[in-house]
Amino acid sequence: MIIENEGMVTEAVQHATARTRDTRLREIVDLFVKHAHAFLREARPTDEEFEAGLRFIAALGHHTHETNNEVVLASDVFGLSTLVKLLNHPLQAGPTASALLGPFYRGNAPWCEPGDNIARSATPGPALLVSGEVRDVDGAALAGAVVDVWQASPVGFYENQDPHQENMNLRGRFRTDAEGRYRFRSVKPAGYPVPTNGPVGRLLDAQQRHPFRPAHLHFIASAEGHETLITQVFADDDENLTSDVVFGVVAPLVGTFRRHDRVGPDAPPDIQAPYYTLEYDLVLAKGVPSFPTPPIP
């Protein structure tokens, strides 16, 4: 097709891609072309603006490396990641709400015993005791389920961002007991800014948006015969709870981080007040387990 006017461009591209063998790939590309071309017709970017947009996309790749995934970060701050999660896992009664995997998940976290402390290096901050039950949507406990947890430190860094933390600090995997219970010890996480030294940071600055995420714990819970749950639990006392830079806070995922000013009888013997407790159950839908590809090794 020889292009005679701008109105022919979309049709020409769709004609060229119409023979794509994979039906779903053809559908996705066709929709992308349709809506991307419609966006350009509405926005009418200048040549300079279009080139700046291409430089932004290229910069996302240039700033993606073993300790930072700028592409995932861009998807997060545009709300794309949260939207996809909610489209695929609508908020409903039954399963625990899904949330973003985030750019700092690492595979093969150390296996831990129930009650172990995932703070492997000197990590100052108030202690946090986390416990809960993993069960199915019918209320049955899931014994032997795997609960993979990770978090930022009280100063707002994941261990792969901070040379002062040991490898795999504040990460661990646990198996539930015969009653489906899990428990572990950590330190209370803090909110933190997403990386701002790349193109996403410059965009946030131009938009006059703060870069902070509220304090949270990450969970991946899995069990045979059930869909894998990827979620986060947010601290109810965080000042940025209503303005998460990646739009990840949904109401069911706000946990109660209860402060204790006296050491309770069930607390570990070496714990000091004040400390916090969080009880949060994880409910899995029936289905086939699947596991995400870690953005960072």
SERO-4910 file (N, C-alpha, C, O; in steps of 0.05 Angstrom, whole numbers):
BEGIN
 pado doro    nc1    nc2    nc3   cac1   cac2   cac3    cc1    cc2    cc3    oc1    oc2    oc3
  Met    A     17    -24      0      0      0      0     18     25      0     35     28     17
  Ile    A     14     42    -19     28     68    -20     12     88     -5    -12     92    -11
  Ile    A     25    102     14     11    121     31      5    146     16     23    158      4
  Glu    A    -20    155     16    -28    179      3    -35    201     22    -35    225     15
  Asn    A    -42    193     48    -49    213     68    -46    200     95    -44    175     97
  Glu    A    -47    216    117    -43    205    144    -64    186    151    -59    168    168
  Gly    A    -88    188    141   -109    170    148   -104    141    138   -118    123    148
  Met    A    -86    137    120    -81    111    109    -60     95    126    -57     71    123
  Val    A    -45    109    144    -23     96    157    -32     73    175    -20     52    174
  Thr    A    -53     78    191    -63     57    209    -72     32    193    -64     10    201
  Glu    A    -87     36    172    -96     14    156    -72     -1    144    -73    -26    142
  Ala    A    -52     13    135    -29      0    123    -14    -17    143     -6    -40    137
  Val    A    -11     -8    168      3    -24    188    -14    -48    195     -3    -70    198
  Gln    A    -40    -45    199    -57    -67    205    -58    -88    183    -59   -112    188
  His    A    -57    -79    158    -56    -97    136    -30   -113    136    -30   -137    130
  Ala    A     -8   -100    143     19   -113    143     21   -134    165     35   -154    162
  Thr    A      6   -130    187      9   -149    210    -14   -170    210    -15   -186    228
  Ala    A    -31   -169    190    -55   -186    190    -49   -216    188    -66   -232    195
  Arg    A    -25   -222    178    -19   -250    174     -4   -263    197      7   -285    195
  Thr    A     -3   -249    220     11   -259    243     -2   -286    251    -27   -288    254
  Arg    A     14   -307    254      4   -334    259    -10   -336    286    -30   -349    289
  Asp    A      2   -324    306     -8   -326    333    -32   -307    336    -30   -283    334
  Thr    A    -56   -319    340    -81   -303    340    -81   -282    362    -89   -259    357
  Arg    A    -71   -290    386    -71   -271    408    -51   -248    403    -57   -225    409
  Leu    A    -28   -255    392     -8   -234    386    -19   -215    365    -15   -191    367
  Arg    A    -33   -226    345    -45   -209    324    -66   -190    336    -67   -166    329
  Glu    A    -82   -200    355   -102   -184    368    -90   -162    384    -98   -139    383
  Ile    A    -69   -168    400    -56   -148    417    -42   -127    400    -45   -103    406
  Val    A    -28   -135    380    -14   -115    363    -34    -97    349    -30    -73    346
  Asp    A    -55   -109    339    -76    -94    325    -88    -72    343    -92    -50    334
  Leu    A    -94    -80    368   -105    -61    387    -85    -39    394    -92    -16    397
  Phe    A    -59    -48    397    -39    -28    404    -36     -8    381    -35     16    386
  Val    A    -35    -17    356    -32      1    334    -57     20    333    -53     44    329
  Lys    A    -80      9    336   -105     25    335   -105     47    355   -110     71    349
  His    A    -98     40    380   -100     60    402    -76     79    402    -78    102    409
  Ala    A    -52     68    395    -28     86    394    -31    106    371    -24    130    375
  His    A    -42     98    349    -46    118    327    -67    138    335    -65    162    328
  Ala    A    -88    129    349   -109    147    358    -97    167    377   -104    191    377
  Phe    A    -80    158    395    -67    176    414    -50    198    399    -52    221    406
  Leu    A    -35    189    379    -19    209    365    -36    229    350    -30    252    348
  Arg    A    -59    220    339    -76    238    325    -89    258    344    -94    281    337
  Glu    A    -94    249    369   -105    268    389    -84    286    401    -89    310    403
  Ala    A    -61    275    408    -40    291    420    -25    309    400    -16    330    407
  Arg    A    -23    299    375     -8    313    354     19    323    363     24    348    363
  Pro    A     37    305    372     63    314    381     79    326    358     77    317    335
  Thr    A     96    345    365    115    356    345    136    335    340    139    316    355
  Asp    A    152    339    320    175    321    315    193    320    339    203    298    346
  Glu    A    198    343    351    216    344    374    204    329    398    219    315    412
  Glu    A    178    332    402    165    318    424    165    288    420    170    272    439
  Phe    A    161    279    395    161    251    389    189    239    394    192    218    405
  Glu    A    210    254    385    237    245    390    244    244    420    258    226    429
  Ala    A    234    263    435    238    263    464    225    238    477    236    226    495
  Gly    A    201    231    467    188    207    477    203    182    471    205    164    488
  Leu    A    215    180    447    231    157    440    256    156    457    265    134    465
  Arg    A    268    179    463    292    180    480    285    170    508    300    156    521
  Phe    A    261    177    518    252    168    544    250    137    544    259    125    563
  Ile    A    238    126    524    235     97    523    263     84    522    268     64    535
  Ala    A    281     95    506    308     83    504    322     85    530    337     67    538
  Ala    A    318    108    545    331    111    570    322     91    591    337     84    609
  Leu    A    297     81    589    288     61    607    305     36    605    312     24    625
  Gly    A    312     29    580    330      6    576    358     11    586    370     -6    598
  His    A    368     35    581    395     42    590    398     41    620    420     36    630
  His    A    376     47    635    377     48    664    367     22    677    363     21    701
  Thr    A    364      1    661    357    -25    672    382    -42    673    395    -47    653
  His    A    387    -52    698    411    -68    702    406    -87    725    383    -90    733
  Glu    A    427   -100    736    423   -121    755    411   -112    782    401   -128    797
  Thr    A    412    -86    788    401    -76    813    377    -57    809    367    -47    828
  Asn    A    369    -53    784    346    -34    779    333    -42    753    346    -46    733
  Asn    A    306    -43    754    291    -48    729    273    -24    724    251    -22    734
  Glu    A    284     -6    707    270     20    702    245     16    685    226     31    687
  Val    A    244     -6    669    220    -11    653    197    -19    671    175     -8    667
  Val    A    202    -36    690    181    -43    709    172    -18    725    149    -14    730
  Leu    A    192     -3    733    186     22    749    168     40    733    149     52    744
  Ala    A    173     44    707    157     62    691    128     51    689    109     66    691
  Ser    A    126     25    685     99     13    684     84     18    710     60     22    710
  Asp    A     99     17    732     86     21    759     76     49    762     53     54    770
  Val    A     93     69    756     86     97    762     65    108    742     52    128    748
  Phe    A     61     94    720     39    101    701     13     87    709     -7     91    696
  Gly    A     14     70    730    -10     56    738    -16     32    721    -37     19    725
  Leu    A      1     25    702     -4      3    684     -3    -24    699    -20    -41    695
  Ser    A     17    -27    717     20    -52    731     -4    -58    749    -14    -80    750
  Thr    A    -13    -37    764    -36    -41    781    -61    -47    765    -77    -64    773
  Leu    A    -65    -33    743    -88    -38    726    -89    -66    716   -110    -79    716
  Val    A    -66    -76    706    -66   -104    696    -72   -123    719    -87   -143    715
  Lys    A    -61   -118    742    -66   -136    765    -96   -137    771   -108   -158    775
  Leu    A   -109   -113    771   -137   -112    779   -155   -123    756   -177   -134    762
  Leu    A   -147   -121    731   -162   -133    709   -161   -163    711   -181   -176    706
  Asn    A   -138   -174    718   -135   -203    719   -144   -215    746   -151   -238    748
  His    A   -144   -198    767   -151   -207    794   -169   -186    806   -160   -171    824
  Pro    A   -194   -184    798   -212   -164    809   -216   -167    839   -214   -189    850
  Leu    A   -220   -144    853   -225   -145    881   -252   -159    886   -272   -150    875
  Gln    A   -252   -179    902   -276   -195    906   -274   -209    933   -252   -212    944
  Ala    A   -296   -218    943   -296   -234    967   -284   -261    961   -289   -273    940
  Gly    A   -267   -270    979   -254   -296    975   -224   -293    975   -212   -290    996
  Pro    A   -211   -294    952   -182   -294    952   -171   -267    961   -183   -246    958
  Thr    A   -147   -268    973   -133   -243    980   -127   -227    955   -121   -238    934
  Ala    A   -130   -201    957   -125   -183    935    -96   -185    925    -77   -188    942
  Ser    A    -92   -184    899    -65   -185    888    -53   -156    888    -68   -137    891
  Ala    A    -27   -155    886    -13   -129    885     12   -133    868     18   -155    859
  Leu    A     26   -111    863     49   -111    846     71   -129    856     76   -131    880
  Leu    A     84   -142    837    109   -157    845    131   -137    853    145   -142    872
  Gly    A    132   -115    839    153    -95    844    179   -102    831    184   -125    823
  Pro    A    197    -82    829    222    -86    815    245    -99    831    267   -102    821
  Phe    A    240   -105    857    261   -114    874    258   -143    884    272   -152    902
  Tyr    A    239   -158    872    237   -186    878    261   -202    869    270   -197    846
  Arg    A    271   -220    886    292   -238    878    283   -266    883    270   -272    903
  Gly    A    290   -284    865    283   -312    869    302   -326    888    323   -315    896
  Asn    A    295   -350    897    313   -367    913    320   -354    940    344   -355    948
  Ala    A    301   -342    953    306   -332    980    312   -355    998    303   -377    993
  Pro    A    327   -351   1020    335   -372   1038    310   -385   1051    290   -372   1058
  Trp    A    311   -412   1054    290   -426   1069    294   -421   1099    317   -421   1109
  Cys    A    272   -417   1113    273   -410   1141    254   -428   1157    236   -440   1146
  Glu    A    260   -431   1182    242   -445   1200    221   -426   1212    226   -402   1213
  Pro    A    198   -437   1219    177   -419   1231    188   -402   1254    201   -413   1272
  Gly    A    182   -377   1253    191   -359   1274    219   -347   1270    227   -330   1285
  Asp    A    233   -356   1249    260   -345   1244    259   -315   1238    238   -304   1230
  Asn    A    281   -302   1244    284   -274   1238    297   -270   1211    319   -281   1205
  Ile    A    283   -256   1193    294   -252   1166    314   -229   1165    326   -223   1144
  Ala    A    318   -215   1187    338   -194   1189    365   -208   1195    371   -215   1217
  Arg    A    381   -212   1174    406   -227   1176    430   -210   1182    451   -221   1191
  Ser    A    428   -184   1179    450   -167   1186    439   -146   1205    415   -144   1209
  Ala    A    457   -130   1217    449   -110   1236    429    -91   1223    437    -75   1205
  Thr    A    404    -93   1230    383    -77   1217    368    -62   1239    349    -73   1250
  Pro    A    376    -38   1246    363    -23   1268    334    -17   1261    327    -13   1238
  Gly    A    318    -16   1282    290    -10   1279    274    -27   1298    283    -48   1307
  Pro    A    249    -20   1303    232    -35   1321    226    -63   1309    222    -65   1285
  Ala    A    226    -83   1326    220   -110   1317    191   -113   1307    174    -98   1316
  Leu    A    187   -131   1289    161   -137   1278    157   -167   1278    173   -182   1268
  Leu    A    135   -176   1291    127   -204   1291    103   -208   1272     82   -196   1277
  Val    A    107   -224   1252     86   -228   1232     76   -257   1233     91   -276   1236
  Ser    A     50   -260   1232     38   -287   1233     12   -287   1217      0   -266   1212
  Gly    A      3   -310   1210    -23   -313   1196    -27   -341   1187    -12   -359   1194
  Glu    A    -49   -344   1173    -56   -371   1162    -59   -369   1132    -69   -349   1122
  Val    A    -51   -390   1119    -56   -393   1090    -78   -413   1087    -76   -436   1097
  Arg    A   -100   -405   1073   -122   -423   1069   -134   -420   1041   -127   -401   1027
  Asp    A   -152   -438   1034   -166   -435   1008   -192   -420   1012   -199   -412   1034
  Val    A   -206   -415    990   -230   -398    991   -252   -411   1006   -271   -397   1014
  Asp    A   -251   -437   1011   -271   -450   1027   -264   -451   1057   -279   -461   1073
  Gly    A   -241   -439   1064   -234   -437   1092   -216   -459   1102   -209   -459   1125
  Ala    A   -208   -478   1084   -191   -500   1092   -162   -491   1094   -152   -477   1076
  Ala    A   -149   -498   1116   -120   -491   1119   -104   -506   1098   -109   -529   1092
  Leu    A    -83   -492   1088    -65   -504   1068    -38   -510   1081    -21   -493   1083
  Ala    A    -36   -534   1090    -10   -543   1103     11   -546   1081      5   -555   1059
  Gly    A     35   -539   1088     57   -541   1069     58   -520   1047     74   -523   1028
  Ala    A     41   -500   1049     43   -478   1029     69   -463   1033     80   -462   1055
  Val    A     78   -450   1012    103   -435   1013     96   -405   1015     81   -395    998
  Val    A    108   -391   1034    104   -362   1037    132   -349   1033    149   -352   1050
  Asp    A    135   -335   1012    160   -321   1005    156   -292   1012    137   -279   1002
  Val    A    173   -281   1029    170   -254   1039    195   -237   1034    217   -248   1034
  Trp    A    191   -212   1029    214   -194   1027    204   -165   1033    181   -159   1030
  Gln    A    223   -148   1040    216   -121   1048    240   -103   1047    263   -112   1046
  Ala    A    235    -77   1048    256    -57   1051    263    -54   1081    248    -61   1098
  Ser    A    287    -44   1085    296    -40   1113    283    -15   1124    270      0   1110
  Pro    A    286    -10   1151    274     14   1163    285     40   1152    274     61   1157
  Val    A    307     39   1137    317     64   1124    308     65   1095    316     83   1081
  Gly    A    292     45   1086    280     48   1060    296     35   1037    291     43   1014
  Phe    A    314     16   1043    329      4   1021    325    -27   1022    325    -39   1043
  Tyr    A    322    -39    998    324    -68    996    354    -75    996    371    -59    990
  Glu    A    359   -100   1004    387   -107   1009    405   -104    984    429    -99    987
  Asn    A    394   -108    960    410   -106    936    416    -77    929    432    -72    911
  Gln    A    404    -58    943    409    -30    939    430    -19    960    440      3    957
  Asp    A    435    -35    980    449    -25   1004    474    -42   1010    470    -65   1019
  Pro    A    498    -32   1006    522    -48   1011    526    -55   1041    542    -73   1047
  His    A    511    -42   1059    514    -47   1087    496    -71   1096    499    -80   1119
  Gln    A    479    -81   1079    463   -104   1086    474   -130   1073    485   -129   1051
  Glu    A    472   -152   1088    481   -177   1078    463   -186   1054    441   -177   1052
  Asn    A    475   -203   1038    460   -214   1015    435   -228   1026    436   -244   1045
  Met    A    413   -223   1014    387   -235   1021    376   -226   1048    359   -239   1060
  Asn    A    387   -204   1059    375   -193   1083    346   -185   1079    339   -174   1058
  Leu    A    329   -191   1099    301   -185   1098    286   -199   1076    268   -188   1064
  Arg    A    295   -224   1070    281   -241   1051    281   -269   1062    300   -277   1076
  Gly    A    260   -284   1057    259   -311   1067    235   -326   1056    215   -314   1048
  Arg    A    237   -353   1057    215   -371   1049    208   -389   1072    225   -400   1086
  Phe    A    182   -392   1077    172   -408   1099    151   -428   1089    137   -422   1069
  Arg    A    149   -451   1102    127   -469   1096    107   -468   1120    115   -467   1143
  Thr    A     82   -469   1113     62   -469   1133     61   -496   1148     69   -516   1137
  Asp    A     52   -495   1173     50   -519   1189     25   -535   1183     11   -528   1164
  Ala    A     19   -555   1198     -4   -572   1193    -30   -557   1195    -50   -566   1183
  Glu    A    -31   -534   1208    -55   -518   1210    -55   -494   1191    -71   -476   1192
  Gly    A    -35   -495   1172    -34   -474   1152    -22   -448   1163    -25   -427   1149
  Arg    A    -10   -448   1186      1   -424   1198     29   -418   1189     45   -436   1183
  Tyr    A     36   -392   1187     63   -383   1182     69   -362   1203     51   -348   1213
  Arg    A     95   -359   1209    103   -337   1227    132   -331   1223    148   -349   1217
  Phe    A    139   -306   1226    168   -299   1224    172   -272   1238    153   -258   1245
  Arg    A    197   -267   1242    205   -242   1256    221   -225   1237    235   -235   1219
  Ser    A    218   -199   1240    232   -180   1222    235   -154   1237    234   -153   1262
  Val    A    239   -132   1222    238   -105   1233    216    -90   1217    211    -96   1194
  Lys    A    204    -71   1231    183    -56   1218    193    -41   1193    212    -25   1196
  Pro    A    181    -45   1170    191    -32   1146    184     -2   1146    167      6   1161
  Ala    A    198     13   1130    192     41   1126    184     46   1097    191     31   1080
  Gly    A    170     68   1093    165     76   1066    191     85   1053    211     91   1067
  Tyr    A    191     86   1027    216     93   1014    210    105    986    188    101    975
  Pro    A    229    121    975    225    131    948    233    110    928    253     96    932
  Val    A    219    109    906    228     93    883    253    106    872    257    130    877
  Pro    A    269     91    857    294    104    846    287    128    829    269    127    812
  Thr    A    301    150    833    295    175    819    319    185    803    319    207    793
  Asn    A    340    168    800    364    177    785    363    170    756    383    171    742
  Gly    A    339    162    746    336    155    718    314    171    705    304    191    717
  Pro    A    305    162    682    284    177    668    257    178    683    243    198    680
  Val    A    251    158    698    226    158    713    227    180    735    207    194    739
  Gly    A    250    182    748    253    204    768    250    231    756    237    249    768
  Arg    A    261    235    732    258    262    719    229    267    711    220    290    713
  Leu    A    215    246    703    187    249    697    171    257    722    154    275    721
  Leu    A    175    243    744    161    250    768    166    278    777    148    292    786
  Asp    A    191    287    774    197    315    781    182    335    763    172    355    773
  Ala    A    181    328    738    166    346    719    136    347    726    123    367    721
  Gln    A    126    325    736     98    323    743     92    333    771     69    334    780
  Gln    A    113    341    786    110    350    814     97    329    831     79    335    847
  Arg    A    106    304    827     96    282    843    118    272    862    142    272    855
  His    A    110    265    886    130    254    905    136    225    896    120    212    883
  Pro    A    160    215    903    168    188    894    163    166    914    174    144    911
  Phe    A    148    171    935    147    152    958    126    130    955    104    134    946
  Arg    A    134    107    965    116     84    970    111     82   1000    130     86   1015
  Pro    A     87     76   1009     82     71   1037     96     45   1046    101     28   1030
  Ala    A    102     43   1072    115     19   1082     98     -6   1077     73     -5   1080
  His    A    111    -28   1070     96    -52   1063    114    -76   1065    138    -74   1064
  Leu    A    101    -99   1066    114   -125   1064    104   -138   1038     81   -136   1030
  His    A    123   -152   1024    116   -167   1000    111   -196   1007    126   -208   1024
  Phe    A     91   -209    995     86   -237    998     81   -251    971     68   -239    954
  Ile    A     92   -274    968     84   -293    947     76   -319    962     93   -331    975
  Ala    A     51   -326    960     41   -351    973     33   -371    952     18   -364    933
  Ser    A     42   -395    954     36   -416    934     30   -442    947     41   -449    968
  Ala    A     13   -458    934      6   -484    943     -4   -500    919    -16   -489    901
  Glu    A      1   -526    920     -8   -543    898    -38   -541    895    -53   -541    914
  Gly    A    -47   -539    869    -75   -538    864    -87   -511    868   -112   -508    868
  His    A    -71   -490    871    -81   -463    877    -65   -443    860    -41   -447    855
  Glu    A    -78   -421    853    -65   -399    840    -44   -387    859    -49   -383    883
  Thr    A    -21   -379    848     -1   -366    864    -10   -337    870    -19   -323    852
  Leu    A     -8   -330    895    -16   -303    903      9   -285    905     28   -292    920
  Ile    A      8   -263    892     29   -242    894     16   -217    906     -3   -206    894
  Thr    A     25   -209    929     11   -187    942     30   -171    959     54   -177    962
  Gln    A     19   -149    971     34   -133    990     15   -126   1013    -10   -125   1009
  Val    A     25   -122   1037      9   -113   1060     21    -87   1070     45    -86   1076
  Phe    A      5    -67   1071     14    -40   1077     10    -32   1106    -10    -40   1119
  Ala    A     28    -16   1117     26     -6   1144      4     15   1146      4     34   1130
  Asp    A    -14     11   1165    -37     29   1167    -29     57   1178    -46     75   1177
  Asp    A     -5     61   1187      2     86   1199     21    103   1181     32    123   1190
  Asp    A     24     95   1155     42    109   1138     30    134   1126      7    134   1117
  Glu    A     45    155   1125     34    181   1116     28    181   1086     13    198   1076
  Asn    A     40    163   1071     36    162   1042     16    140   1033     16    133   1010
  Leu    A      0    131   1052    -18    109   1046    -38    116   1023    -45     99   1007
  Thr    A    -46    141   1022    -66    150   1003    -53    162    978    -68    172    960
  Ser    A    -27    162    976    -14    175    953     10    158    943     30    169    935
  Asp    A      7    132    944     27    114    934     35    121    906     18    123    888
  Val    A     61    125    900     70    133    874     64    113    852     62    120    829
  Val    A     60     88    860     54     67    839     24     58    841     17     38    828
  Phe    A      8     72    857    -21     67    859    -27     38    867    -47     26    858
  Gly    A    -11     27    885    -13     -1    892    -30     -7    916    -36    -30    922
  Val    A    -39     14    931    -54      8    956    -83      5    950    -97     23    940
  Val    A    -93    -19    956   -122    -24    955   -131    -31    983   -116    -41    999
  Ala    A   -156    -24    990   -166    -25   1017   -161    -52   1032   -152    -51   1055
  Pro    A   -165    -75   1019   -162   -100   1034   -133   -106   1042   -128   -123   1059
  Leu    A   -114    -92   1030    -86    -97   1035    -74    -79   1056    -49    -80   1061
  Val    A    -90    -63   1069    -79    -46   1091    -81    -63   1117   -102    -70   1126
  Gly    A    -57    -69   1128    -56    -86   1152    -54    -69   1177    -48    -45   1176
  Thr    A    -60    -82   1199    -59    -68   1225    -32    -75   1238    -28    -97   1248
  Phe    A    -14    -56   1238     12    -58   1250      9    -48   1279     10    -24   1285
  Arg    A      5    -67   1297     -2    -60   1325     23    -55   1342     41    -73   1343
  Arg    A     25    -32   1354     48    -25   1371     44    -36   1399     22    -35   1410
  His    A     66    -47   1410     65    -57   1438     87    -43   1453    111    -44   1447
  Asp    A     79    -29   1474     98    -15   1491    108    -31   1515    125    -22   1530
  Arg    A     97    -55   1518    106    -74   1538    110   -101   1524     96   -108   1506
  Val    A    130   -116   1533    136   -142   1521    114   -162   1531    111   -166   1554
  Gly    A    100   -173   1511     79   -192   1517     90   -220   1524    113   -226   1518
  Pro    A     74   -237   1537     83   -263   1545     90   -282   1522    106   -301   1526
  Asp    A     79   -277   1498     85   -294   1475    107   -284   1458    114   -296   1438
  Ala    A    120   -262   1466    141   -250   1450    167   -266   1454    171   -278   1475
  Pro    A    185   -266   1434    211   -278   1438    226   -266   1462    222   -243   1468
  Pro    A    243   -282   1476    255   -272   1501    274   -249   1497    278   -233   1516
  Asp    A    285   -245   1473    304   -224   1469    292   -199   1457    306   -180   1450
  Ile    A    266   -198   1455    253   -175   1442    252   -152   1462    250   -156   1486
  Gln    A    252   -128   1451    251   -104   1467    227    -87   1458    221    -85   1434
  Ala    A    214    -74   1477    193    -56   1471    204    -28   1464    225    -21   1475
  Pro    A    192    -13   1447    167    -20   1433    172    -39   1409    194    -37   1396
  Tyr    A    153    -55   1403    154    -72   1380    127    -74   1367    107    -64   1379
  Tyr    A    125    -86   1344     99    -87   1329     92   -115   1323    109   -133   1320
  Thr    A     66   -120   1320     57   -146   1310     38   -141   1286     24   -121   1285
  Leu    A     38   -160   1268     19   -159   1245      8   -188   1242     24   -207   1239
  Glu    A    -18   -190   1242    -31   -215   1236    -46   -212   1209    -63   -194   1207
  Tyr    A    -39   -229   1190    -51   -226   1164    -54   -253   1151    -34   -267   1146
  Asp    A    -79   -261   1144    -84   -286   1131    -83   -283   1101    -90   -262   1090
  Leu    A    -74   -304   1088    -71   -304   1059    -90   -326   1048    -87   -349   1055
  Val    A   -108   -318   1030   -128   -336   1019   -123   -340    989   -122   -321    974
  Leu    A   -119   -366    981   -112   -372    954   -136   -383    939   -152   -399    950
  Ala    A   -139   -375    913   -160   -386    896   -150   -413    885   -126   -418    882
  Lys    A   -169   -430    879   -162   -456    866   -152   -451    838   -163   -433    824
  Gly    A   -132   -466    829   -122   -462    802    -94   -475    800    -87   -493    815
  Val    A    -79   -465    780    -53   -477    774    -31   -457    784    -32   -434    776
  Pro    A    -12   -466    800      9   -448    809     26   -438    785     31   -453    766
  Ser    A     35   -414    787     54   -403    768     71   -383    783     63   -372    803
  Phe    A     96   -379    773    115   -363    788    127   -341    770    133   -346    747
  Pro    A    130   -317    781    141   -295    765    170   -298    760    185   -310    775
  Thr    A    179   -286    738    207   -284    732    219   -260    749    210   -238    746
  Pro    A    239   -265    765    250   -243    781    261   -221    764    277   -226    746
  Pro    A    253   -196    769    264   -173    754    294   -170    758    309   -160    741
  Ile    A    304   -179    782    332   -177    789    341   -205    798    327   -218    813
  Pro    A    364   -214    789    374   -241    797    377   -243    827    385   -265    837
***
